[in-house]
Amino acid sequence: MWKEILDKELIIINPEISSKKELFEKMVNHVYNHDYIVNQKKFLEALWNREEMSSTELIPGVAFPHARSKVVEKVFLCIIIIQEGFDYHNPELGPVKIIFFFGSSDKYNKIYLQLLAKSSRLLKEPDFRAQILKARNRDEIYEILIAYDEEETESKEDDNYLMILTLNDVNKMNEVLSSMIEVGITNASIVDTISMAKKLSYEMPIFAGLSYMSQGKSKRSNVIMCYITRKDIAHKLRSLLKKNGVDLDKTGTGFIQLVKVDSIIGNFEEEIDL
C-alpha cells in the first residue's frame, strides 16, 4: 500500500517547530509546494476543524493529524520526525515525536481509511516506533516503511460474498473494525447478539455455571455483516486480526462465515465522515 503512496519529499526529520500551530502551517505549506493540495487556507481550516473534535495524538508520542477536503489533488502521507519531541497540547500522552499527516478527498476515501488504520496499528508497536526514531535520513524511513508493506497478491476470483463475523469478546471490537478497514471493508453492519453458551450460563439456572460471570466476561456478542468481492479478503482479515490480538483459531473468540450471494440490489457502500 505504501509503495503507491509514499513520497520521499514528504518525509521530514527534525524541522524547527515550536508549536502545534507552526507544525500545521508548515505541513500544509509543504504539501502545497509539492502539488498535493490546491488551496492552503481551506485545507488548513479542514485540519483544524478535525483537530477541534478531538486530539489526533492517539498513541503516546505519536500524532495523526488528518483531514479530507475537495482541495486535495491526491491522497498523501507526510511523515515528520521530531526526535526531542514537542508539546502537542495533550498532557496525558506527553510530547509528540512522530507525526503521520494524512490528506485526501472523497474520491480516495477507502485508501485514506486503510492508511489511517495500518499506520495506527504499526505505530502501536514499540519496535516499529524505535526504528522510525533511529532513522538518520528520509531514505532510511522510506525503507523501514516499505519493509512493513505486505505484498498485495489479489486473487483473480471475482464474486459476491456475504461475510459474517461473529465476535464473542466485544472488548475487541475496536481491533476488529480497524482490521476490517485496513483490508478495505467499510460497509459493515453490526448487530448486538448473545451466543447460546452465554444464554445458558447467564439465564438458564439448570445449565448455569458461573465461569462467564466469575471471569468478568460480557454477556453480549456481536455479529458483523458485510459484502466482499473476493474470498482472499476474509483470509487477509483473519491474519490481520491475529496480529491485533484477535485469534479466531482460539476457542471462544469468534469465527467467520462466507455465503455466496447471487446478486446485490442497491448501493452497499456508506459514507464515512472523518
N, C-alpha and C positions, 0 to 999 in steps of 0.2 A: 504493500500500500504506500509506504513512504517513498519508494523509488519514484513513483509518479508525481509526488507532491513536493518533496524536499528540494530546496534551492539553497546552495551554499552561501549565496549572497544574503540570505535571511538568517544566518547563524552569526551571532554577535557575542563576543566574550569580553567581559569587564568594561562595558561602556561607563562613562561618567554620568551617574544617575544619583540625584539627591532626594527625589520624592516620587510618589506614585504618579502624580500629575505629569512630571517631566518624563517618566517612563512611557506613559501612554502617548504623549505628544511625539516623542522621538520614534516610538514604534510605528505610529501612523505615518509620520513623515517618511520613514524608511520604506515601508511597503508602497507608499505613493510614488516615491522616486524610482521604484522598480516595477511600476506599472501594474500593481495588483489591485489598486483602487483608483477611482477617477475623481473622488471628492474627499479631501481630508476632513473638512469640517463635519460633514454628515456621518462619516464613519466614526470619528471621534465621539460624536454625540451618541451613536448607537452603542459604542463601547462603554461609555459612562452610564447609559441607561441600564445596560445589563449589570454593571458593577453595583449600581444602587439597589438592585433587587437583593443581592447577597454577595459577600466577598467571594472572589474567584480563587483565593488561596484555600484550596480544599485539602491539601496534604501539608504537614509542617515543612516549611521551606520551599514549597512549590506552588506556583500560581498558574492559572489557566485563563487569562483574560481572553474573551472571545465575543464576537458579535456577527449577526447576519445583517446584510444590507444590500440594497439594489446597486450601490456604488462599487461593489466588489466585482472585478472582472473575472477572476478565477480563484478557487479556493486556495488558501495558503496557510503555512505553518512557519512562524518566525520564532526562533529559539534564542533566548537571551540568558547568558550565564553571568551572575554577579557573585564571585566566589566569597567575598566578605559579607554578602547579604545586605539588605536594606529594608527599612520599615515599610510594610505593605498595609499598615493600619489594621492589623489583625493580631492583637497581643496574645490571644490564646494559642496561636500557631507559630508565632515568632517571625523573625526576619526571613525574607524570601531570597533564595539563591538561584533558583531555576524558574524561568518563565517560558511557558509554551503558549504562544499568542496565535490565535486562530481567527480567520475571517472567511466568510462565504456569502454567497447569495442563495436565494431559494432554489435556484437551478441545481446546486450541488449539495442539497440538504443531506442526502444519505451518506455520501463520503465524508461530509463535515461531522456528522454524528459518529461515524465509525472512527474518525481520527481522534475525537474527544475521548471516546471510550477506550481505545487502545492506548493512548497516551496516559490516561488516568491509571489504567491497570499497571503499566510498566513502571510508572513513576512512584507507585506504592512500594516497589521492590527496592530495598536499601542498596543492593549491589548495583542495580541499574543507575540509581542516583549518584552513587560514588564514582562510577565510570564517567558519567557526564561531567561531574565536577572536577575530575582529574585531567580531563582533556585539555591539551595545550593550545589547540587551534581548531578552526571550523572543520578542517578535513577529518580530524580525529572524531569529532562529534558526529559528523556525517557517517563515518564508517561504523561507529557504535550503533547508530540507529538502523542502518542497513543490515547489520548482523542480526538484529532482532526482528527483521521484517520477514515473516514466513512466506515461503513461495506460494503463490496463488495458482493452484492447479485445478481449474474448474472442470467439472465433469461435462462431457458432451451431451449428456442426457438433459432433456428439457421437458418438463411435465408439470402437472399441477398436484400439489400435496397439501393436505391439512395436517399441520404438525401440532400435536397435543402434548404439552409438557406438564406432568403432574409433579408438584413440588411439595414435599411433606414438611420441610423446615422453612417456614415462612420468614424466618430471620435472614435467610439467604436471598431474599427477593431482589435486593439491590444488585448483588453479584450476578444474578440470573439476567436481569434486564440489561445491565451493562454488557454482558457477554452477547446477548441477542443483538444489541445494537452494533457491536463490533463485527459480527458476521453479516450484518446488513439487514436484519429483521427490525422493522419499525412499525409493523401493522398488527401487533398482537392485542388480543382481548384477554382480560384477567378475570377469573371467576373465583370467588371465595367458596371453599368447599370443606368437607370433613371426610376423612378416609374411614373405611369400615373398621380398621383396627382402633382408631381413636374413638369412634362411635361406641364400640363395645367397651373400651376402657373407661370412658367418661360417663356413659349414660345408661348402661345395662348392668345392674348390680350382679346378676348371676355370672357374668363374664369378667367383671371389672377387676383388673389388677391395678395397683397404684403406681406402676412403673412410669407411666407418662407424667403423672402429676408430681411424683417424687423427684423426677429428673427435671422438672420445670419446663416440660415440652408443651408447646402450644396445641390447643385442641384443633386449630384451624389448619387447613391445607390450601394450596392454590392450584388452579388449573389454568394454564396459559395456552391459548389457541392462536395460531397464525397461519398465513398462507406462504408457502415457499415453492420455488420452481424446480429445485434440484435436491435429491437425497443427500448429496455431499454437504449441503448447508447444515443439516441436522448432525452429521458426524463431526463437522468442524465445531459446532456448538458444544457437543459433548466433550471434546478435547479441551476447549477453552473453559468450560465450566469447571473441569478438573483442576486447571491452573488457578482458577479463582476460588478453590476450596469447596466446590460442589461436585462430589464424586458420585455419579449416577450408578456406578457399579457397587457402591456400598449400600447394603440392605437398609431400607427405610428412608433413603434420601429422596428418591423420586425416579421417574422414568419418562421416556419419550415414545410416542406412538406416531406413525405416519400413515395417513389414509389417503389413497389416491382419489383425486377429485375429477369428476367428468368435465365440469365447466364452472366458471366464475361469473356471476351476474352482478354488475355494479363495479364500482371502484373501491378496492380493498385498502388503498393507501389512505393514511390520515395525516394531516398536517401537524407537525410538532413544532411549537413555537418556543424558542430558547432566548 
